[in-house]
Amino acid sequence: MKTKKLVLAIAIFGGMLFTVQATNIIDLDGQTTTQVDKRKLKPPPNG
């Protein structure tokens, strides 16, 4: 029973570390944006 609780605790702790690391990678100096640059979009040709 102790082993099962230890494995569960390690899994939860590892999941939290992974989440924090992923968040830090995504939020690097605001480099990621969800805005679309409309100047780069071109309408498809009719035909």
HUFEN-V988515 format. One record per run of one state. SS is the DSSP state (hx for helix, st for strand, lp for the rest). FROM is the first residue (numbers start at 1). TO is the last residue. If there is no record, write none. Layout:
SS FROM TO
SS FROM TO
This chain:
lp 1 1
hx 2 26
lp 27 37
hx 38 40
lp 41 47
